[in-house]
């Protein structure tokens, strides 16, 4: 029997998972938690073979639990179980030591198989899977940035360099209110809500261009 701790912020989800996993005859659930702090404390005390972790918890991200397991060298294999297919989350999960990334829509036998494999030392988040996620993420970012006009693109580049709205207005000979309007529009086009997300998209695109030799590495402010 494989010992498992379930980490999910919904008690009903945990109850359902416990039922289907224990019916398989291969898994015993030795604890449940709904928050980051409770999960880390539980894993420290119970030391299960596998920790099945949702990304969205009451007080933060399930990736924080993965990172704690990795940093403290706890003898438990983190397995992310989430409702969302997110390429960036796959990459982040691999970076903090997760051994797998399974959607909640998956069949029970798929989940049990994944638990069995990671309990036996397998890493389902292999380098090829992470590279594929990275390429998809880069493609998505590139596609969104391609929607922008030349003026919007110029503003995005200045945001990535850390310029304020007032500084951008001075650089592009625009009124500050005009710059604010441009930013509102480009946020909508990119499907993001904050300047930091815009900067991240631009930085990622620029790094891709540098790697292809299209930009020099000295592009600082």
MODELLER restraints for C-alpha pairs under 7 A, 6 or more apart:
rsr = mdl.restraints
at = mdl.atoms
rsr.add(forms.Gaussian(group=physical.xy_distance, feature=features.Distance(at['CA:1:A'], at['CA:26:A']), mean=4.93, stdev=0.5))
rsr.add(forms.Gaussian(group=physical.xy_distance, feature=features.Distance(at['CA:1:A'], at['CA:27:A']), mean=5.11, stdev=0.5))
rsr.add(forms.Gaussian(group=physical.xy_distance, feature=features.Distance(at['CA:1:A'], at['CA:28:A']), mean=6.15, stdev=0.5))
rsr.add(forms.Gaussian(group=physical.xy_distance, feature=features.Distance(at['CA:2:A'], at['CA:26:A']), mean=6.15, stdev=0.5))
rsr.add(forms.Gaussian(group=physical.xy_distance, feature=features.Distance(at['CA:2:A'], at['CA:27:A']), mean=4.66, stdev=0.5))
rsr.add(forms.Gaussian(group=physical.xy_distance, feature=features.Distance(at['CA:2:A'], at['CA:28:A']), mean=5.95, stdev=0.5))
rsr.add(forms.Gaussian(group=physical.xy_distance, feature=features.Distance(at['CA:2:A'], at['CA:49:A']), mean=6.44, stdev=0.5))
rsr.add(forms.Gaussian(group=physical.xy_distance, feature=features.Distance(at['CA:3:A'], at['CA:27:A']), mean=6.09, stdev=0.5))
rsr.add(forms.Gaussian(group=physical.xy_distance, feature=features.Distance(at['CA:3:A'], at['CA:28:A']), mean=5.07, stdev=0.5))
rsr.add(forms.Gaussian(group=physical.xy_distance, feature=features.Distance(at['CA:3:A'], at['CA:29:A']), mean=5.88, stdev=0.5))
rsr.add(forms.Gaussian(group=physical.xy_distance, feature=features.Distance(at['CA:3:A'], at['CA:30:A']), mean=6.15, stdev=0.5))
rsr.add(forms.Gaussian(group=physical.xy_distance, feature=features.Distance(at['CA:3:A'], at['CA:48:A']), mean=5.06, stdev=0.5))
rsr.add(forms.Gaussian(group=physical.xy_distance, feature=features.Distance(at['CA:3:A'], at['CA:49:A']), mean=5.33, stdev=0.5))
rsr.add(forms.Gaussian(group=physical.xy_distance, feature=features.Distance(at['CA:3:A'], at['CA:50:A']), mean=6.50, stdev=0.5))
rsr.add(forms.Gaussian(group=physical.xy_distance, feature=features.Distance(at['CA:4:A'], at['CA:27:A']), mean=6.88, stdev=0.5))
rsr.add(forms.Gaussian(group=physical.xy_distance, feature=features.Distance(at['CA:4:A'], at['CA:28:A']), mean=6.13, stdev=0.5))
rsr.add(forms.Gaussian(group=physical.xy_distance, feature=features.Distance(at['CA:4:A'], at['CA:29:A']), mean=4.75, stdev=0.5))
rsr.add(forms.Gaussian(group=physical.xy_distance, feature=features.Distance(at['CA:4:A'], at['CA:30:A']), mean=5.81, stdev=0.5))
rsr.add(forms.Gaussian(group=physical.xy_distance, feature=features.Distance(at['CA:4:A'], at['CA:48:A']), mean=5.34, stdev=0.5))
rsr.add(forms.Gaussian(group=physical.xy_distance, feature=features.Distance(at['CA:4:A'], at['CA:49:A']), mean=6.09, stdev=0.5))
rsr.add(forms.Gaussian(group=physical.xy_distance, feature=features.Distance(at['CA:4:A'], at['CA:50:A']), mean=4.90, stdev=0.5))
rsr.add(forms.Gaussian(group=physical.xy_distance, feature=features.Distance(at['CA:4:A'], at['CA:51:A']), mean=5.57, stdev=0.5))
rsr.add(forms.Gaussian(group=physical.xy_distance, feature=features.Distance(at['CA:5:A'], at['CA:29:A']), mean=5.76, stdev=0.5))
rsr.add(forms.Gaussian(group=physical.xy_distance, feature=features.Distance(at['CA:5:A'], at['CA:30:A']), mean=5.68, stdev=0.5))
rsr.add(forms.Gaussian(group=physical.xy_distance, feature=features.Distance(at['CA:5:A'], at['CA:31:A']), mean=4.84, stdev=0.5))
rsr.add(forms.Gaussian(group=physical.xy_distance, feature=features.Distance(at['CA:5:A'], at['CA:32:A']), mean=5.62, stdev=0.5))
rsr.add(forms.Gaussian(group=physical.xy_distance, feature=features.Distance(at['CA:5:A'], at['CA:48:A']), mean=6.30, stdev=0.5))
rsr.add(forms.Gaussian(group=physical.xy_distance, feature=features.Distance(at['CA:5:A'], at['CA:50:A']), mean=6.61, stdev=0.5))
rsr.add(forms.Gaussian(group=physical.xy_distance, feature=features.Distance(at['CA:5:A'], at['CA:51:A']), mean=4.82, stdev=0.5))
rsr.add(forms.Gaussian(group=physical.xy_distance, feature=features.Distance(at['CA:5:A'], at['CA:52:A']), mean=6.25, stdev=0.5))
rsr.add(forms.Gaussian(group=physical.xy_distance, feature=features.Distance(at['CA:6:A'], at['CA:14:A']), mean=6.43, stdev=0.5))
rsr.add(forms.Gaussian(group=physical.xy_distance, feature=features.Distance(at['CA:6:A'], at['CA:31:A']), mean=6.43, stdev=0.5))
rsr.add(forms.Gaussian(group=physical.xy_distance, feature=features.Distance(at['CA:6:A'], at['CA:32:A']), mean=4.73, stdev=0.5))
rsr.add(forms.Gaussian(group=physical.xy_distance, feature=features.Distance(at['CA:6:A'], at['CA:33:A']), mean=6.39, stdev=0.5))
rsr.add(forms.Gaussian(group=physical.xy_distance, feature=features.Distance(at['CA:6:A'], at['CA:51:A']), mean=6.08, stdev=0.5))
rsr.add(forms.Gaussian(group=physical.xy_distance, feature=features.Distance(at['CA:6:A'], at['CA:52:A']), mean=5.05, stdev=0.5))
rsr.add(forms.Gaussian(group=physical.xy_distance, feature=features.Distance(at['CA:6:A'], at['CA:53:A']), mean=6.35, stdev=0.5))
rsr.add(forms.Gaussian(group=physical.xy_distance, feature=features.Distance(at['CA:7:A'], at['CA:32:A']), mean=5.81, stdev=0.5))
rsr.add(forms.Gaussian(group=physical.xy_distance, feature=features.Distance(at['CA:7:A'], at['CA:33:A']), mean=4.84, stdev=0.5))
rsr.add(forms.Gaussian(group=physical.xy_distance, feature=features.Distance(at['CA:7:A'], at['CA:34:A']), mean=5.60, stdev=0.5))
rsr.add(forms.Gaussian(group=physical.xy_distance, feature=features.Distance(at['CA:7:A'], at['CA:39:A']), mean=6.34, stdev=0.5))
rsr.add(forms.Gaussian(group=physical.xy_distance, feature=features.Distance(at['CA:7:A'], at['CA:52:A']), mean=5.99, stdev=0.5))
rsr.add(forms.Gaussian(group=physical.xy_distance, feature=features.Distance(at['CA:7:A'], at['CA:53:A']), mean=4.70, stdev=0.5))
rsr.add(forms.Gaussian(group=physical.xy_distance, feature=features.Distance(at['CA:7:A'], at['CA:54:A']), mean=6.10, stdev=0.5))
rsr.add(forms.Gaussian(group=physical.xy_distance, feature=features.Distance(at['CA:8:A'], at['CA:14:A']), mean=6.28, stdev=0.5))
rsr.add(forms.Gaussian(group=physical.xy_distance, feature=features.Distance(at['CA:8:A'], at['CA:33:A']), mean=6.42, stdev=0.5))
rsr.add(forms.Gaussian(group=physical.xy_distance, feature=features.Distance(at['CA:8:A'], at['CA:34:A']), mean=4.88, stdev=0.5))
rsr.add(forms.Gaussian(group=physical.xy_distance, feature=features.Distance(at['CA:8:A'], at['CA:53:A']), mean=6.35, stdev=0.5))
rsr.add(forms.Gaussian(group=physical.xy_distance, feature=features.Distance(at['CA:8:A'], at['CA:54:A']), mean=5.21, stdev=0.5))
rsr.add(forms.Gaussian(group=physical.xy_distance, feature=features.Distance(at['CA:8:A'], at['CA:57:A']), mean=6.23, stdev=0.5))
rsr.add(forms.Gaussian(group=physical.xy_distance, feature=features.Distance(at['CA:9:A'], at['CA:34:A']), mean=4.04, stdev=0.5))
rsr.add(forms.Gaussian(group=physical.xy_distance, feature=features.Distance(at['CA:9:A'], at['CA:35:A']), mean=6.39, stdev=0.5))
rsr.add(forms.Gaussian(group=physical.xy_distance, feature=features.Distance(at['CA:9:A'], at['CA:57:A']), mean=5.00, stdev=0.5))
rsr.add(forms.Gaussian(group=physical.xy_distance, feature=features.Distance(at['CA:9:A'], at['CA:58:A']), mean=5.66, stdev=0.5))
rsr.add(forms.Gaussian(group=physical.xy_distance, feature=features.Distance(at['CA:10:A'], at['CA:34:A']), mean=6.79, stdev=0.5))
rsr.add(forms.Gaussian(group=physical.xy_distance, feature=features.Distance(at['CA:18:A'], at['CA:29:A']), mean=6.31, stdev=0.5))
rsr.add(forms.Gaussian(group=physical.xy_distance, feature=features.Distance(at['CA:20:A'], at['CA:108:A']), mean=6.95, stdev=0.5))
rsr.add(forms.Gaussian(group=physical.xy_distance, feature=features.Distance(at['CA:21:A'], at['CA:27:A']), mean=5.86, stdev=0.5))
rsr.add(forms.Gaussian(group=physical.xy_distance, feature=features.Distance(at['CA:21:A'], at['CA:112:A']), mean=6.81, stdev=0.5))
rsr.add(forms.Gaussian(group=physical.xy_distance, feature=features.Distance(at['CA:22:A'], at['CA:28:A']), mean=5.69, stdev=0.5))
rsr.add(forms.Gaussian(group=physical.xy_distance, feature=features.Distance(at['CA:33:A'], at['CA:39:A']), mean=5.12, stdev=0.5))
rsr.add(forms.Gaussian(group=physical.xy_distance, feature=features.Distance(at['CA:34:A'], at['CA:57:A']), mean=6.20, stdev=0.5))
rsr.add(forms.Gaussian(group=physical.xy_distance, feature=features.Distance(at['CA:34:A'], at['CA:58:A']), mean=6.33, stdev=0.5))
rsr.add(forms.Gaussian(group=physical.xy_distance, feature=features.Distance(at['CA:35:A'], at['CA:57:A']), mean=5.29, stdev=0.5))
rsr.add(forms.Gaussian(group=physical.xy_distance, feature=features.Distance(at['CA:35:A'], at['CA:58:A']), mean=4.99, stdev=0.5))
rsr.add(forms.Gaussian(group=physical.xy_distance, feature=features.Distance(at['CA:35:A'], at['CA:59:A']), mean=5.63, stdev=0.5))
rsr.add(forms.Gaussian(group=physical.xy_distance, feature=features.Distance(at['CA:36:A'], at['CA:57:A']), mean=6.60, stdev=0.5))
rsr.add(forms.Gaussian(group=physical.xy_distance, feature=features.Distance(at['CA:36:A'], at['CA:59:A']), mean=6.13, stdev=0.5))
rsr.add(forms.Gaussian(group=physical.xy_distance, feature=features.Distance(at['CA:36:A'], at['CA:60:A']), mean=6.34, stdev=0.5))
rsr.add(forms.Gaussian(group=physical.xy_distance, feature=features.Distance(at['CA:36:A'], at['CA:62:A']), mean=6.64, stdev=0.5))
rsr.add(forms.Gaussian(group=physical.xy_distance, feature=features.Distance(at['CA:36:A'], at['CA:64:A']), mean=6.95, stdev=0.5))
rsr.add(forms.Gaussian(group=physical.xy_distance, feature=features.Distance(at['CA:36:A'], at['CA:65:A']), mean=6.05, stdev=0.5))
rsr.add(forms.Gaussian(group=physical.xy_distance, feature=features.Distance(at['CA:39:A'], at['CA:65:A']), mean=6.90, stdev=0.5))
rsr.add(forms.Gaussian(group=physical.xy_distance, feature=features.Distance(at['CA:40:A'], at['CA:65:A']), mean=6.01, stdev=0.5))
rsr.add(forms.Gaussian(group=physical.xy_distance, feature=features.Distance(at['CA:47:A'], at['CA:75:A']), mean=6.37, stdev=0.5))
rsr.add(forms.Gaussian(group=physical.xy_distance, feature=features.Distance(at['CA:47:A'], at['CA:76:A']), mean=6.27, stdev=0.5))
rsr.add(forms.Gaussian(group=physical.xy_distance, feature=features.Distance(at['CA:48:A'], at['CA:76:A']), mean=5.59, stdev=0.5))
rsr.add(forms.Gaussian(group=physical.xy_distance, feature=features.Distance(at['CA:49:A'], at['CA:75:A']), mean=6.66, stdev=0.5))
rsr.add(forms.Gaussian(group=physical.xy_distance, feature=features.Distance(at['CA:49:A'], at['CA:76:A']), mean=4.65, stdev=0.5))
rsr.add(forms.Gaussian(group=physical.xy_distance, feature=features.Distance(at['CA:49:A'], at['CA:77:A']), mean=6.09, stdev=0.5))
rsr.add(forms.Gaussian(group=physical.xy_distance, feature=features.Distance(at['CA:49:A'], at['CA:119:A']), mean=5.72, stdev=0.5))
rsr.add(forms.Gaussian(group=physical.xy_distance, feature=features.Distance(at['CA:50:A'], at['CA:76:A']), mean=5.09, stdev=0.5))
rsr.add(forms.Gaussian(group=physical.xy_distance, feature=features.Distance(at['CA:50:A'], at['CA:77:A']), mean=4.57, stdev=0.5))
rsr.add(forms.Gaussian(group=physical.xy_distance, feature=features.Distance(at['CA:50:A'], at['CA:78:A']), mean=5.90, stdev=0.5))
rsr.add(forms.Gaussian(group=physical.xy_distance, feature=features.Distance(at['CA:50:A'], at['CA:79:A']), mean=6.96, stdev=0.5))
rsr.add(forms.Gaussian(group=physical.xy_distance, feature=features.Distance(at['CA:50:A'], at['CA:115:A']), mean=6.75, stdev=0.5))
rsr.add(forms.Gaussian(group=physical.xy_distance, feature=features.Distance(at['CA:50:A'], at['CA:119:A']), mean=5.98, stdev=0.5))
rsr.add(forms.Gaussian(group=physical.xy_distance, feature=features.Distance(at['CA:51:A'], at['CA:76:A']), mean=6.41, stdev=0.5))
rsr.add(forms.Gaussian(group=physical.xy_distance, feature=features.Distance(at['CA:51:A'], at['CA:77:A']), mean=6.01, stdev=0.5))
rsr.add(forms.Gaussian(group=physical.xy_distance, feature=features.Distance(at['CA:51:A'], at['CA:78:A']), mean=4.83, stdev=0.5))
rsr.add(forms.Gaussian(group=physical.xy_distance, feature=features.Distance(at['CA:51:A'], at['CA:79:A']), mean=5.95, stdev=0.5))
rsr.add(forms.Gaussian(group=physical.xy_distance, feature=features.Distance(at['CA:52:A'], at['CA:78:A']), mean=6.20, stdev=0.5))
rsr.add(forms.Gaussian(group=physical.xy_distance, feature=features.Distance(at['CA:52:A'], at['CA:79:A']), mean=4.84, stdev=0.5))
rsr.add(forms.Gaussian(group=physical.xy_distance, feature=features.Distance(at['CA:52:A'], at['CA:80:A']), mean=5.86, stdev=0.5))
rsr.add(forms.Gaussian(group=physical.xy_distance, feature=features.Distance(at['CA:52:A'], at['CA:81:A']), mean=6.25, stdev=0.5))
rsr.add(forms.Gaussian(group=physical.xy_distance, feature=features.Distance(at['CA:53:A'], at['CA:62:A']), mean=5.91, stdev=0.5))
rsr.add(forms.Gaussian(group=physical.xy_distance, feature=features.Distance(at['CA:53:A'], at['CA:78:A']), mean=6.92, stdev=0.5))
rsr.add(forms.Gaussian(group=physical.xy_distance, feature=features.Distance(at['CA:53:A'], at['CA:79:A']), mean=6.00, stdev=0.5))
rsr.add(forms.Gaussian(group=physical.xy_distance, feature=features.Distance(at['CA:53:A'], at['CA:80:A']), mean=4.79, stdev=0.5))
rsr.add(forms.Gaussian(group=physical.xy_distance, feature=features.Distance(at['CA:53:A'], at['CA:81:A']), mean=5.61, stdev=0.5))
rsr.add(forms.Gaussian(group=physical.xy_distance, feature=features.Distance(at['CA:54:A'], at['CA:62:A']), mean=5.64, stdev=0.5))
rsr.add(forms.Gaussian(group=physical.xy_distance, feature=features.Distance(at['CA:54:A'], at['CA:80:A']), mean=5.85, stdev=0.5))
rsr.add(forms.Gaussian(group=physical.xy_distance, feature=features.Distance(at['CA:54:A'], at['CA:81:A']), mean=5.10, stdev=0.5))
rsr.add(forms.Gaussian(group=physical.xy_distance, feature=features.Distance(at['CA:54:A'], at['CA:82:A']), mean=5.18, stdev=0.5))
rsr.add(forms.Gaussian(group=physical.xy_distance, feature=features.Distance(at['CA:55:A'], at['CA:61:A']), mean=5.26, stdev=0.5))
rsr.add(forms.Gaussian(group=physical.xy_distance, feature=features.Distance(at['CA:55:A'], at['CA:62:A']), mean=4.22, stdev=0.5))
rsr.add(forms.Gaussian(group=physical.xy_distance, feature=features.Distance(at['CA:55:A'], at['CA:63:A']), mean=6.34, stdev=0.5))
rsr.add(forms.Gaussian(group=physical.xy_distance, feature=features.Distance(at['CA:55:A'], at['CA:80:A']), mean=6.92, stdev=0.5))
rsr.add(forms.Gaussian(group=physical.xy_distance, feature=features.Distance(at['CA:55:A'], at['CA:82:A']), mean=6.12, stdev=0.5))
rsr.add(forms.Gaussian(group=physical.xy_distance, feature=features.Distance(at['CA:56:A'], at['CA:62:A']), mean=6.03, stdev=0.5))
rsr.add(forms.Gaussian(group=physical.xy_distance, feature=features.Distance(at['CA:63:A'], at['CA:93:A']), mean=6.24, stdev=0.5))
rsr.add(forms.Gaussian(group=physical.xy_distance, feature=features.Distance(at['CA:63:A'], at['CA:96:A']), mean=6.85, stdev=0.5))
rsr.add(forms.Gaussian(group=physical.xy_distance, feature=features.Distance(at['CA:66:A'], at['CA:78:A']), mean=5.87, stdev=0.5))
rsr.add(forms.Gaussian(group=physical.xy_distance, feature=features.Distance(at['CA:66:A'], at['CA:96:A']), mean=5.86, stdev=0.5))
rsr.add(forms.Gaussian(group=physical.xy_distance, feature=features.Distance(at['CA:66:A'], at['CA:97:A']), mean=6.05, stdev=0.5))
rsr.add(forms.Gaussian(group=physical.xy_distance, feature=features.Distance(at['CA:66:A'], at['CA:98:A']), mean=5.99, stdev=0.5))
rsr.add(forms.Gaussian(group=physical.xy_distance, feature=features.Distance(at['CA:67:A'], at['CA:96:A']), mean=4.74, stdev=0.5))
rsr.add(forms.Gaussian(group=physical.xy_distance, feature=features.Distance(at['CA:67:A'], at['CA:97:A']), mean=6.43, stdev=0.5))
rsr.add(forms.Gaussian(group=physical.xy_distance, feature=features.Distance(at['CA:70:A'], at['CA:96:A']), mean=6.76, stdev=0.5))
rsr.add(forms.Gaussian(group=physical.xy_distance, feature=features.Distance(at['CA:70:A'], at['CA:97:A']), mean=5.76, stdev=0.5))
rsr.add(forms.Gaussian(group=physical.xy_distance, feature=features.Distance(at['CA:77:A'], at['CA:99:A']), mean=6.35, stdev=0.5))
rsr.add(forms.Gaussian(group=physical.xy_distance, feature=features.Distance(at['CA:77:A'], at['CA:118:A']), mean=6.26, stdev=0.5))
rsr.add(forms.Gaussian(group=physical.xy_distance, feature=features.Distance(at['CA:77:A'], at['CA:119:A']), mean=6.46, stdev=0.5))
rsr.add(forms.Gaussian(group=physical.xy_distance, feature=features.Distance(at['CA:78:A'], at['CA:98:A']), mean=4.84, stdev=0.5))
rsr.add(forms.Gaussian(group=physical.xy_distance, feature=features.Distance(at['CA:78:A'], at['CA:99:A']), mean=5.75, stdev=0.5))
rsr.add(forms.Gaussian(group=physical.xy_distance, feature=features.Distance(at['CA:79:A'], at['CA:98:A']), mean=5.74, stdev=0.5))
rsr.add(forms.Gaussian(group=physical.xy_distance, feature=features.Distance(at['CA:79:A'], at['CA:99:A']), mean=5.57, stdev=0.5))
rsr.add(forms.Gaussian(group=physical.xy_distance, feature=features.Distance(at['CA:79:A'], at['CA:100:A']), mean=4.89, stdev=0.5))
rsr.add(forms.Gaussian(group=physical.xy_distance, feature=features.Distance(at['CA:79:A'], at['CA:101:A']), mean=6.17, stdev=0.5))
rsr.add(forms.Gaussian(group=physical.xy_distance, feature=features.Distance(at['CA:80:A'], at['CA:98:A']), mean=6.75, stdev=0.5))
rsr.add(forms.Gaussian(group=physical.xy_distance, feature=features.Distance(at['CA:80:A'], at['CA:100:A']), mean=5.97, stdev=0.5))
rsr.add(forms.Gaussian(group=physical.xy_distance, feature=features.Distance(at['CA:80:A'], at['CA:101:A']), mean=4.71, stdev=0.5))
rsr.add(forms.Gaussian(group=physical.xy_distance, feature=features.Distance(at['CA:80:A'], at['CA:102:A']), mean=6.08, stdev=0.5))
rsr.add(forms.Gaussian(group=physical.xy_distance, feature=features.Distance(at['CA:81:A'], at['CA:101:A']), mean=6.05, stdev=0.5))
rsr.add(forms.Gaussian(group=physical.xy_distance, feature=features.Distance(at['CA:81:A'], at['CA:102:A']), mean=4.84, stdev=0.5))
rsr.add(forms.Gaussian(group=physical.xy_distance, feature=features.Distance(at['CA:81:A'], at['CA:103:A']), mean=5.56, stdev=0.5))
rsr.add(forms.Gaussian(group=physical.xy_distance, feature=features.Distance(at['CA:81:A'], at['CA:104:A']), mean=5.92, stdev=0.5))
rsr.add(forms.Gaussian(group=physical.xy_distance, feature=features.Distance(at['CA:82:A'], at['CA:102:A']), mean=6.50, stdev=0.5))
rsr.add(forms.Gaussian(group=physical.xy_distance, feature=features.Distance(at['CA:82:A'], at['CA:103:A']), mean=5.05, stdev=0.5))
rsr.add(forms.Gaussian(group=physical.xy_distance, feature=features.Distance(at['CA:82:A'], at['CA:104:A']), mean=5.42, stdev=0.5))
rsr.add(forms.Gaussian(group=physical.xy_distance, feature=features.Distance(at['CA:83:A'], at['CA:103:A']), mean=5.45, stdev=0.5))
rsr.add(forms.Gaussian(group=physical.xy_distance, feature=features.Distance(at['CA:83:A'], at['CA:104:A']), mean=5.17, stdev=0.5))
rsr.add(forms.Gaussian(group=physical.xy_distance, feature=features.Distance(at['CA:83:A'], at['CA:105:A']), mean=6.98, stdev=0.5))
rsr.add(forms.Gaussian(group=physical.xy_distance, feature=features.Distance(at['CA:84:A'], at['CA:103:A']), mean=6.71, stdev=0.5))
rsr.add(forms.Gaussian(group=physical.xy_distance, feature=features.Distance(at['CA:85:A'], at['CA:103:A']), mean=6.96, stdev=0.5))
rsr.add(forms.Gaussian(group=physical.xy_distance, feature=features.Distance(at['CA:87:A'], at['CA:133:A']), mean=4.86, stdev=0.5))
rsr.add(forms.Gaussian(group=physical.xy_distance, feature=features.Distance(at['CA:87:A'], at['CA:134:A']), mean=6.79, stdev=0.5))
rsr.add(forms.Gaussian(group=physical.xy_distance, feature=features.Distance(at['CA:87:A'], at['CA:136:A']), mean=6.88, stdev=0.5))
rsr.add(forms.Gaussian(group=physical.xy_distance, feature=features.Distance(at['CA:87:A'], at['CA:137:A']), mean=5.87, stdev=0.5))
rsr.add(forms.Gaussian(group=physical.xy_distance, feature=features.Distance(at['CA:88:A'], at['CA:137:A']), mean=6.45, stdev=0.5))
rsr.add(forms.Gaussian(group=physical.xy_distance, feature=features.Distance(at['CA:90:A'], at['CA:101:A']), mean=6.74, stdev=0.5))
rsr.add(forms.Gaussian(group=physical.xy_distance, feature=features.Distance(at['CA:90:A'], at['CA:130:A']), mean=6.81, stdev=0.5))
rsr.add(forms.Gaussian(group=physical.xy_distance, feature=features.Distance(at['CA:90:A'], at['CA:133:A']), mean=6.82, stdev=0.5))
rsr.add(forms.Gaussian(group=physical.xy_distance, feature=features.Distance(at['CA:91:A'], at['CA:130:A']), mean=5.71, stdev=0.5))
rsr.add(forms.Gaussian(group=physical.xy_distance, feature=features.Distance(at['CA:91:A'], at['CA:133:A']), mean=6.78, stdev=0.5))
rsr.add(forms.Gaussian(group=physical.xy_distance, feature=features.Distance(at['CA:91:A'], at['CA:134:A']), mean=6.92, stdev=0.5))
rsr.add(forms.Gaussian(group=physical.xy_distance, feature=features.Distance(at['CA:94:A'], at['CA:125:A']), mean=6.25, stdev=0.5))
rsr.add(forms.Gaussian(group=physical.xy_distance, feature=features.Distance(at['CA:99:A'], at['CA:118:A']), mean=6.33, stdev=0.5))
rsr.add(forms.Gaussian(group=physical.xy_distance, feature=features.Distance(at['CA:99:A'], at['CA:123:A']), mean=4.68, stdev=0.5))
rsr.add(forms.Gaussian(group=physical.xy_distance, feature=features.Distance(at['CA:99:A'], at['CA:124:A']), mean=5.56, stdev=0.5))
rsr.add(forms.Gaussian(group=physical.xy_distance, feature=features.Distance(at['CA:99:A'], at['CA:125:A']), mean=5.61, stdev=0.5))
rsr.add(forms.Gaussian(group=physical.xy_distance, feature=features.Distance(at['CA:100:A'], at['CA:123:A']), mean=6.45, stdev=0.5))
rsr.add(forms.Gaussian(group=physical.xy_distance, feature=features.Distance(at['CA:100:A'], at['CA:124:A']), mean=4.68, stdev=0.5))
rsr.add(forms.Gaussian(group=physical.xy_distance, feature=features.Distance(at['CA:100:A'], at['CA:125:A']), mean=5.05, stdev=0.5))
rsr.add(forms.Gaussian(group=physical.xy_distance, feature=features.Distance(at['CA:101:A'], at['CA:125:A']), mean=6.96, stdev=0.5))
rsr.add(forms.Gaussian(group=physical.xy_distance, feature=features.Distance(at['CA:141:A'], at['CA:201:A']), mean=6.07, stdev=0.5))
rsr.add(forms.Gaussian(group=physical.xy_distance, feature=features.Distance(at['CA:142:A'], at['CA:205:A']), mean=6.57, stdev=0.5))
rsr.add(forms.Gaussian(group=physical.xy_distance, feature=features.Distance(at['CA:144:A'], at['CA:190:A']), mean=5.39, stdev=0.5))
rsr.add(forms.Gaussian(group=physical.xy_distance, feature=features.Distance(at['CA:145:A'], at['CA:190:A']), mean=6.80, stdev=0.5))
rsr.add(forms.Gaussian(group=physical.xy_distance, feature=features.Distance(at['CA:147:A'], at['CA:189:A']), mean=6.97, stdev=0.5))
rsr.add(forms.Gaussian(group=physical.xy_distance, feature=features.Distance(at['CA:148:A'], at['CA:186:A']), mean=6.91, stdev=0.5))
rsr.add(forms.Gaussian(group=physical.xy_distance, feature=features.Distance(at['CA:152:A'], at['CA:182:A']), mean=6.55, stdev=0.5))
rsr.add(forms.Gaussian(group=physical.xy_distance, feature=features.Distance(at['CA:152:A'], at['CA:186:A']), mean=6.59, stdev=0.5))
rsr.add(forms.Gaussian(group=physical.xy_distance, feature=features.Distance(at['CA:155:A'], at['CA:168:A']), mean=6.92, stdev=0.5))
rsr.add(forms.Gaussian(group=physical.xy_distance, feature=features.Distance(at['CA:156:A'], at['CA:198:A']), mean=6.71, stdev=0.5))
rsr.add(forms.Gaussian(group=physical.xy_distance, feature=features.Distance(at['CA:156:A'], at['CA:199:A']), mean=6.95, stdev=0.5))
rsr.add(forms.Gaussian(group=physical.xy_distance, feature=features.Distance(at['CA:156:A'], at['CA:202:A']), mean=6.71, stdev=0.5))
rsr.add(forms.Gaussian(group=physical.xy_distance, feature=features.Distance(at['CA:157:A'], at['CA:202:A']), mean=6.46, stdev=0.5))
rsr.add(forms.Gaussian(group=physical.xy_distance, feature=features.Distance(at['CA:158:A'], at['CA:168:A']), mean=6.63, stdev=0.5))
rsr.add(forms.Gaussian(group=physical.xy_distance, feature=features.Distance(at['CA:159:A'], at['CA:199:A']), mean=5.95, stdev=0.5))
rsr.add(forms.Gaussian(group=physical.xy_distance, feature=features.Distance(at['CA:160:A'], at['CA:199:A']), mean=4.16, stdev=0.5))
rsr.add(forms.Gaussian(group=physical.xy_distance, feature=features.Distance(at['CA:160:A'], at['CA:202:A']), mean=6.18, stdev=0.5))
rsr.add(forms.Gaussian(group=physical.xy_distance, feature=features.Distance(at['CA:160:A'], at['CA:203:A']), mean=6.45, stdev=0.5))
rsr.add(forms.Gaussian(group=physical.xy_distance, feature=features.Distance(at['CA:161:A'], at['CA:220:A']), mean=6.85, stdev=0.5))
rsr.add(forms.Gaussian(group=physical.xy_distance, feature=features.Distance(at['CA:161:A'], at['CA:221:A']), mean=5.83, stdev=0.5))
rsr.add(forms.Gaussian(group=physical.xy_distance, feature=features.Distance(at['CA:165:A'], at['CA:176:A']), mean=6.20, stdev=0.5))
rsr.add(forms.Gaussian(group=physical.xy_distance, feature=features.Distance(at['CA:165:A'], at['CA:179:A']), mean=6.39, stdev=0.5))
rsr.add(forms.Gaussian(group=physical.xy_distance, feature=features.Distance(at['CA:165:A'], at['CA:180:A']), mean=6.91, stdev=0.5))
rsr.add(forms.Gaussian(group=physical.xy_distance, feature=features.Distance(at['CA:166:A'], at['CA:176:A']), mean=5.57, stdev=0.5))
rsr.add(forms.Gaussian(group=physical.xy_distance, feature=features.Distance(at['CA:169:A'], at['CA:175:A']), mean=5.70, stdev=0.5))
rsr.add(forms.Gaussian(group=physical.xy_distance, feature=features.Distance(at['CA:169:A'], at['CA:176:A']), mean=5.22, stdev=0.5))
rsr.add(forms.Gaussian(group=physical.xy_distance, feature=features.Distance(at['CA:169:A'], at['CA:179:A']), mean=6.15, stdev=0.5))
rsr.add(forms.Gaussian(group=physical.xy_distance, feature=features.Distance(at['CA:187:A'], at['CA:193:A']), mean=5.97, stdev=0.5))
rsr.add(forms.Gaussian(group=physical.xy_distance, feature=features.Distance(at['CA:209:A'], at['CA:215:A']), mean=5.73, stdev=0.5))
rsr.add(forms.Gaussian(group=physical.xy_distance, feature=features.Distance(at['CA:210:A'], at['CA:216:A']), mean=6.07, stdev=0.5))
rsr.add(forms.Gaussian(group=physical.xy_distance, feature=features.Distance(at['CA:210:A'], at['CA:217:A']), mean=6.41, stdev=0.5))
